[in-house]
Amino acid sequence: MHAKLCSLRFAHATAVRVAAIVAVLLGAVVAPSSAATDPALWHPTSLNAQAPARYRVAFKTTAGTFVVSVTRAWAPIGADRFYNLVKHRYFDGNSFFRVLPGFVVQFGLTGNPALDKIWQAASIPDDPVRQSNLLGYVTFAAEPLPNTRTTQLFINLGNNARLDRSGFAPFGRVTSGMDAVSNIYGGYGQTPNQDEIMSSGSAYLKANFPRLDRILTARVLP
């Protein structure tokens, strides 16, 4: 279960790759996100601003709007990474690629393979777990190894306190709009293959999972 929260490994299907290539040739690709146009995002080590002690982020999505309230003291390293990603519009255009009702909804890949590859190598150290993974709490996903958090996040869709002992440290929680989070399309479950997203990007998702909901904008609120 631990490994599934970041890197699901499925056999690569030739047909899927062909579909993604065809989508590119036909121009059926999701429009580039704001992340692709912010030069700072190509230099992860430069995005190291300390986050405020508390801040809120509004996510406008195709399923509705929700707000995440962050308390830095819960998981300072994760809260800082999230703050820098949001400030530089990393999440704009991201799809919610893994949705398991009653468990989690996961996001944090841009659909731009070159950019995702850079961030995959920009891991951050683990935070101690100070809050539990309860309904609405927001946490970085990770490999089943120490210090492997990068950009992928999940929102708990139920009481997942069992994840606490595996080192998943929440840094914030959804304080409004949980109904929108619950409305995020979950019909594909965990079928979208993260390896394919990393290699083929938005073309793969558009060609094979057209009903995925996505983030329109994510902004720090005043």
C-alpha positions as CSV (number, residue, x, y, z in Angstrom):
1,M,0.0,0.0,0.0
2,H,2.8,2.4,0.9
3,A,4.3,2.2,-2.6
4,K,1.0,2.8,-4.3
5,L,0.8,6.3,-2.9
6,C,3.5,7.4,-5.3
7,S,4.7,5.0,-8.0
8,L,2.3,2.4,-9.3
9,R,4.2,0.1,-11.7
10,F,2.3,-1.5,-14.5
11,A,3.5,-3.2,-17.7
12,H,3.9,-0.7,-20.5
13,A,1.4,-1.3,-23.3
14,T,2.4,-0.6,-26.8
15,A,-1.1,0.3,-27.8
16,V,-1.1,3.0,-25.1
17,R,2.1,4.5,-26.4
18,V,0.7,4.5,-30.0
19,A,-2.5,6.3,-28.8
20,A,-0.4,8.9,-27.1
21,I,1.7,9.5,-30.2
22,V,-1.4,9.7,-32.4
23,A,-2.9,12.3,-30.0
24,V,0.2,14.4,-30.4
25,L,0.1,14.2,-34.2
26,L,-3.5,15.2,-34.2
27,G,-3.0,18.0,-31.8
28,A,-5.2,16.4,-29.2
29,V,-3.0,17.5,-26.3
30,V,-4.0,19.4,-23.2
31,A,-2.9,23.0,-23.5
32,P,0.4,23.7,-21.8
33,S,0.0,24.6,-18.2
34,S,1.3,27.7,-16.5
35,A,4.0,25.5,-15.0
36,A,5.6,25.2,-18.4
37,T,5.9,28.9,-18.8
38,D,7.5,29.8,-15.4
39,P,11.3,29.6,-15.9
40,A,11.9,29.3,-12.2
41,L,10.3,25.8,-12.2
42,W,13.2,24.4,-14.3
43,H,15.5,25.1,-11.3
44,P,14.0,23.3,-8.3
45,T,17.0,24.0,-6.0
46,S,16.3,27.8,-6.3
47,L,12.7,27.5,-5.0
48,N,13.5,27.4,-1.3
49,A,11.5,30.2,0.2
50,Q,10.3,29.6,3.7
51,A,6.5,29.5,3.9
52,P,4.5,31.6,6.3
53,A,3.5,29.9,9.6
54,R,0.0,29.6,8.2
55,Y,-1.4,30.1,4.7
56,R,-4.2,29.1,2.5
57,V,-4.3,27.9,-1.1
58,A,-7.4,28.0,-3.3
59,F,-7.7,25.3,-5.9
60,K,-10.0,26.0,-8.8
61,T,-10.7,22.8,-10.6
62,T,-13.0,21.3,-13.1
63,A,-14.9,19.7,-10.2
64,G,-15.3,22.9,-8.2
65,T,-13.2,25.0,-5.8
66,F,-11.6,24.0,-2.5
67,V,-9.2,25.6,-0.1
68,V,-6.3,24.0,1.7
69,S,-5.2,25.6,5.0
70,V,-1.5,24.9,5.8
71,T,0.1,24.9,9.2
72,R,3.8,24.9,8.7
73,A,4.6,23.5,12.2
74,W,2.8,20.3,11.2
75,A,5.4,19.4,8.6
76,P,7.8,22.4,7.8
77,I,9.7,20.9,4.9
78,G,6.6,19.7,3.1
79,A,4.8,23.0,3.8
80,D,7.7,24.9,2.3
81,R,7.8,22.7,-0.8
82,F,4.1,23.1,-1.3
83,Y,4.3,26.9,-0.9
84,N,7.1,27.2,-3.5
85,L,5.3,25.0,-6.0
86,V,2.0,27.0,-5.7
87,K,3.8,30.4,-5.8
88,H,5.3,29.3,-9.2
89,R,2.1,27.8,-10.5
90,Y,3.4,24.3,-10.7
91,F,-0.1,22.8,-10.2
92,D,-1.9,24.7,-12.9
93,G,-3.2,22.2,-15.4
94,N,-2.4,19.1,-13.3
95,S,-4.8,16.2,-13.6
96,F,-6.1,14.2,-10.6
97,F,-4.7,11.0,-12.0
98,R,-5.5,8.6,-9.1
99,V,-8.8,8.6,-7.4
100,L,-9.9,5.9,-5.0
101,P,-13.2,6.9,-3.3
102,G,-12.9,6.5,0.5
103,F,-9.1,6.4,0.3
104,V,-7.2,9.2,-1.6
105,V,-7.2,11.5,-4.6
106,Q,-3.7,12.1,-5.9
107,F,-2.1,14.7,-8.2
108,G,1.2,16.5,-8.7
109,L,2.5,15.6,-12.2
110,T,2.4,18.4,-14.8
111,G,2.0,16.4,-17.9
112,N,5.2,17.9,-19.2
113,P,7.7,15.0,-19.2
114,A,10.8,17.1,-19.2
115,L,9.6,19.2,-16.3
116,D,8.4,16.2,-14.3
117,K,11.7,14.5,-14.8
118,I,13.6,17.4,-13.3
119,W,11.3,17.5,-10.2
120,Q,11.5,13.7,-9.8
121,A,15.1,14.2,-8.9
122,A,14.4,17.0,-6.5
123,S,13.4,15.1,-3.4
124,I,13.0,16.6,0.0
125,P,13.8,15.1,3.5
126,D,11.0,13.5,5.4
127,D,9.1,15.4,8.2
128,P,8.1,13.7,11.4
129,V,4.4,12.8,11.5
130,R,2.6,15.2,13.8
131,Q,-0.9,15.0,12.4
132,S,-3.0,12.1,11.4
133,N,-4.1,11.3,7.9
134,L,-7.8,11.9,8.5
135,L,-10.5,13.0,6.1
136,G,-9.5,16.1,4.2
137,Y,-5.9,16.2,5.3
138,V,-3.2,16.8,2.6
139,T,0.0,14.9,2.5
140,F,3.0,14.4,0.2
141,A,3.1,11.0,-1.5
142,A,6.4,9.1,-1.4
143,E,8.2,5.9,-2.5
144,P,8.6,3.2,0.1
145,L,12.0,4.6,0.9
146,P,13.2,7.5,3.1
147,N,13.3,11.1,1.8
148,T,11.6,10.5,-1.5
149,R,8.9,13.2,-1.5
150,T,8.9,15.4,-4.6
151,T,5.8,17.0,-6.0
152,Q,3.0,14.4,-5.7
153,L,0.3,15.0,-3.1
154,F,-2.8,13.2,-1.9
155,I,-5.9,14.3,-0.2
156,N,-7.4,11.8,2.2
157,L,-10.9,10.8,1.3
158,G,-11.4,8.9,4.6
159,N,-9.8,8.1,7.9
160,N,-6.4,6.8,6.8
161,A,-4.7,6.9,10.2
162,R,-2.9,3.7,9.3
163,L,-0.7,5.7,6.9
164,D,0.8,7.6,9.9
165,R,3.1,4.8,10.9
166,S,4.4,4.6,7.4
167,G,5.7,8.2,7.6
168,F,3.2,10.1,5.7
169,A,3.1,13.6,7.3
170,P,0.1,15.8,6.6
171,F,1.0,19.6,6.3
172,G,-2.5,20.9,5.8
173,R,-6.2,20.1,5.4
174,V,-9.1,21.1,3.2
175,T,-11.1,23.6,5.2
176,S,-13.7,24.5,2.5
177,G,-15.0,22.8,-0.6
178,M,-14.6,19.2,0.5
179,D,-17.7,18.5,-1.6
180,A,-15.7,19.6,-4.7
181,V,-12.9,17.2,-3.7
182,S,-15.5,14.4,-3.4
183,N,-16.8,15.2,-6.8
184,I,-13.5,14.6,-8.5
185,Y,-14.0,11.9,-11.2
186,G,-12.9,8.5,-9.8
187,G,-14.1,6.2,-12.6
188,Y,-10.5,5.3,-13.7
189,G,-9.4,4.4,-10.2
190,Q,-5.6,3.9,-10.2
191,T,-5.5,2.8,-13.9
192,P,-3.5,5.8,-15.2
193,N,0.1,4.6,-15.2
194,Q,2.5,7.0,-13.6
195,D,5.4,5.8,-15.8
196,E,3.3,6.6,-18.9
197,I,2.4,10.1,-17.5
198,M,6.1,10.7,-16.9
199,S,7.1,9.6,-20.4
200,S,4.2,10.7,-22.6
201,G,2.6,13.5,-20.5
202,S,-0.7,15.1,-21.2
203,A,-1.0,13.3,-24.6
204,Y,-1.3,9.9,-22.8
205,L,-3.9,11.2,-20.3
206,K,-5.9,13.0,-23.0
207,A,-6.0,9.9,-25.3
208,N,-6.8,7.4,-22.7
209,F,-8.5,9.1,-19.7
210,P,-10.5,12.1,-21.1
211,R,-12.8,12.4,-18.1
212,L,-10.1,13.1,-15.6
213,D,-10.7,16.3,-13.6
214,R,-7.8,18.8,-13.4
215,I,-6.6,21.8,-11.6
216,L,-7.3,25.1,-13.4
217,T,-5.4,27.3,-10.9
218,A,-3.8,27.0,-7.4
219,R,-3.1,30.3,-5.7
220,V,-2.0,31.4,-2.2
221,L,-4.8,33.5,-0.8
222,P,-4.1,37.0,0.8
